[in-house]
């Protein structure tokens, strides 16, 4: 994916990741995010501690609201990770197909 993406593409990415995460609870622990994404808990905790992912601590565990995780997935930082997990690579490939399918069906993807 390109560094610069259009507003429409970002809206589509948000919708795509929202759909991907729809079966998960509204707030996720780093353990669950690690299981979903294939990135280690240490990386996810570092992203939270550095402010790349908005989160809050409860019982010394980072909790990430799904809406902020989706925001992170759409961020330039996440999109430009050099060593992407298998999940990350697969979801980027699937996004192109998802977007083409929606456009072919004439679906409104904006919100």
URPELIN-V256617 format. One record per residue. N is the residue number from 1. RES is the residue in one letter. SS is DSSP state (alpha for helix, beta for strand, coil for the rest). PHI is phi in whole degrees, -180 to 180 (999 if undefined). Layout:
BEGIN
N_RES_SS_PHI, N_RES_SS_PHI
END
This chain:
BEGIN
1_X_coil_999, 2_X_coil_-67, 3_X_coil_-64, 4_X_coil_-95, 5_X_coil_-127, 6_X_coil_-71, 7_X_alpha_-60, 8_X_alpha_-65, 9_X_alpha_-62, 10_X_alpha_-63, 11_X_alpha_-63, 12_X_alpha_-65, 13_X_alpha_-59, 14_X_alpha_-59, 15_X_alpha_-65, 16_X_alpha_-60, 17_X_alpha_-68, 18_X_alpha_-62, 19_X_alpha_-65, 20_X_alpha_-62, 21_X_coil_-95, 22_X_coil_-60, 23_X_coil_-86, 24_X_coil_-96, 25_X_coil_-63, 26_X_coil_-67, 27_X_beta_-127, 28_X_beta_-119, 29_X_beta_-85, 30_X_alpha_-62, 31_X_alpha_-61, 32_X_alpha_-67, 33_X_alpha_-62, 34_X_alpha_-62, 35_X_alpha_-64, 36_X_alpha_-70, 37_X_alpha_-92, 38_X_coil_83, 39_X_coil_-89, 40_X_coil_-70, 41_X_alpha_-59, 42_X_alpha_-63, 43_X_alpha_-62, 44_X_alpha_-64, 45_X_alpha_-62, 46_X_alpha_-62, 47_X_alpha_-62, 48_X_alpha_-66, 49_X_alpha_-65, 50_X_coil_-87, 51_X_coil_87, 52_X_coil_-70, 53_X_coil_-117, 54_X_coil_-74, 55_X_coil_-154, 56_X_beta_-137, 57_X_beta_-97, 58_X_beta_-141, 59_X_coil_54, 60_X_coil_62, 61_X_beta_-122, 62_X_beta_-71, 63_X_beta_-117, 64_X_beta_-120, 65_X_beta_-62, 66_X_alpha_-55, 67_X_alpha_-62, 68_X_alpha_-77, 69_X_alpha_-66, 70_X_alpha_-61, 71_X_alpha_-59, 72_X_alpha_-64, 73_X_alpha_-60, 74_X_coil_-89, 75_X_coil_-73, 76_X_alpha_-60, 77_X_alpha_-57, 78_X_alpha_-65, 79_X_alpha_-66, 80_X_coil_-106, 81_X_coil_-59, 82_X_coil_-72, 83_X_coil_-101, 84_X_coil_-78, 85_X_coil_-72, 86_X_alpha_-58, 87_X_alpha_-60, 88_X_alpha_-61, 89_X_alpha_-63, 90_X_alpha_-61, 91_X_alpha_-68, 92_X_alpha_-66, 93_X_alpha_-66, 94_X_alpha_-67, 95_X_alpha_-60, 96_X_alpha_-59, 97_X_alpha_-66, 98_X_alpha_-57, 99_X_alpha_-65, 100_X_alpha_-63, 101_X_alpha_-63, 102_X_alpha_-64, 103_X_alpha_-67, 104_X_alpha_-63, 105_X_alpha_-77, 106_X_coil_75, 107_X_coil_-71, 108_X_coil_-84, 109_X_coil_-101, 110_X_coil_-85, 111_X_coil_93
END
